[in-house]
């Protein structure tokens, strides 16, 4: 039997959204290579990378002939690629639906709500908004976090890597209220060894990029 090659390449810029994907790869114990780009030099906008992802965005991964872009898609793909890590409930698990819900809720509700709020955009009627309103999004999220310790209760999943990373940086920049449930959730997440390893790698990569040539 041929063993599936599960090595992936992560196109990565230190201290960006792809840091979360790097954290997930560490959590999964995945076989991966890093293709590091310097965002300050605009390397993610060069033709070589745009040929892979025309949006010029990270994280982007390649696995064999497959190219996976968009943050949530990357998380879903990686977690399913390494099922033995148990960071994605299988299809026959009752938690699969809630897992997918919280993965998609991030991109479809939370992030656009935060962006609209930060840009001071005039709220549109709820019936026409893809996420309703900012307060409803935050109330829904906080209500789930209070059931903790993780989004699906006792089971830590790739969704927690997504949300732990996102809530950490959005609170650091004051983009969302740092209520107790969010603060406690972040505190649990940043103590995970995989997150610390990813940050250490980013620090090393960022130092290399900042060094004079």
Buried (B, 14 or more C-beta within 10 A) or exposed (E): EEEEEBEBBBBBBBEBBBBBBBBBBBBBEBEBEBBBBBBEEEBBEEEEBEEBBEEBBBBBBBBEEEBBBBBBBBBBBBBEBBEEBBBBBEEEBEBBEBBBEBBEBBBBBBBBBBEBBEEEEEEEEEEEBEBBBBEBBBEBBBEBBEEBBBBBEEBBBBBBBBBBBBBBBBBEEEBBEEBEBBEBBBEBBEEBEBBEBBBEBBEEBBEEBEEEE
